[in-house]
């Protein structure tokens, strides 16, 4: 079982080498940081329990852990912290899905996506398990409705949340030209 410095979870239709994830792992390796970044099963029809089982078997968080989730992986990160019940140093959410907030995309999503998105979570408990939270959002994200998503996470993490809003970062993914994401580094290596 790994006890990495950082865990990174991809989102819907994602994989461990998508978007900026390979760049991130390479950058962390250069700084001698270990990263757990699995291919979560069935990313096109995700099932939260399957993802949590894989994480539980392969990765153990510690009080120094930084957990990162992109898109639906933001909820994976939150539920994994709840599942392991370990207070972590930092949670970084990049263009995260939020429970019960519809996508602004015209894309049709499978039922599994909505079951995953709307799985109940103990917001008071997640608040108590996370030292600090960073939220990256973009005004032109084709999937995430910025205002209700920001408001949701502000309600969950009222005094521990730092928000970074961008005008045109899209979904912080490859179609938005995000093959690297240096803006995340100050939250890994604070000065």
Secondary structure as the mmCIF struct_conf table of DSSP 4:
data_model
#
loop_
_struct_conf.conf_type_id
_struct_conf.id
_struct_conf.beg_label_comp_id
_struct_conf.beg_label_asym_id
_struct_conf.beg_label_seq_id
_struct_conf.end_label_comp_id
_struct_conf.end_label_asym_id
_struct_conf.end_label_seq_id
STRN STRN1 UNK A 2 UNK A 2
BEND BEND1 UNK A 5 UNK A 5
STRN STRN2 UNK A 6 UNK A 9
TURN_TY1_P TURN_TY1_P1 UNK A 12 UNK A 13
TURN_TY1_P TURN_TY1_P2 UNK A 16 UNK A 17
BEND BEND2 UNK A 18 UNK A 18
TURN_TY1_P TURN_TY1_P3 UNK A 19 UNK A 20
HELX_RH_AL_P HELX_RH_AL_P1 UNK A 21 UNK A 30
TURN_TY1_P TURN_TY1_P4 UNK A 31 UNK A 32
STRN STRN3 UNK A 35 UNK A 36
TURN_TY1_P TURN_TY1_P5 UNK A 41 UNK A 44
BEND BEND3 UNK A 45 UNK A 45
HELX_RH_AL_P HELX_RH_AL_P2 UNK A 48 UNK A 58
STRN STRN4 UNK A 59 UNK A 59
TURN_TY1_P TURN_TY1_P6 UNK A 63 UNK A 64
STRN STRN5 UNK A 66 UNK A 70
TURN_TY1_P TURN_TY1_P7 UNK A 71 UNK A 71
HELX_RH_AL_P HELX_RH_AL_P3 UNK A 72 UNK A 84
TURN_TY1_P TURN_TY1_P8 UNK A 85 UNK A 85
STRN STRN6 UNK A 88 UNK A 94
BEND BEND4 UNK A 95 UNK A 95
TURN_TY1_P TURN_TY1_P9 UNK A 99 UNK A 100
HELX_LH_PP_P HELX_LH_PP_P1 UNK A 101 UNK A 103
BEND BEND5 UNK A 104 UNK A 105
HELX_RH_AL_P HELX_RH_AL_P4 UNK A 111 UNK A 117
TURN_TY1_P TURN_TY1_P10 UNK A 118 UNK A 118
HELX_RH_AL_P HELX_RH_AL_P5 UNK A 123 UNK A 129
STRN STRN7 UNK A 130 UNK A 138
TURN_TY1_P TURN_TY1_P11 UNK A 139 UNK A 140
BEND BEND6 UNK A 142 UNK A 143
HELX_RH_AL_P HELX_RH_AL_P6 UNK A 146 UNK A 156
BEND BEND7 UNK A 157 UNK A 157
TURN_TY1_P TURN_TY1_P12 UNK A 158 UNK A 160
STRN STRN8 UNK A 161 UNK A 166
BEND BEND8 UNK A 167 UNK A 168
TURN_TY1_P TURN_TY1_P13 UNK A 170 UNK A 171
BEND BEND9 UNK A 172 UNK A 173
HELX_RH_3T_P HELX_RH_3T_P1 UNK A 174 UNK A 176
TURN_TY1_P TURN_TY1_P14 UNK A 177 UNK A 177
BEND BEND10 UNK A 179 UNK A 179
HELX_RH_3T_P HELX_RH_3T_P2 UNK A 182 UNK A 187
TURN_TY1_P TURN_TY1_P15 UNK A 188 UNK A 188
BEND BEND11 UNK A 189 UNK A 189
#
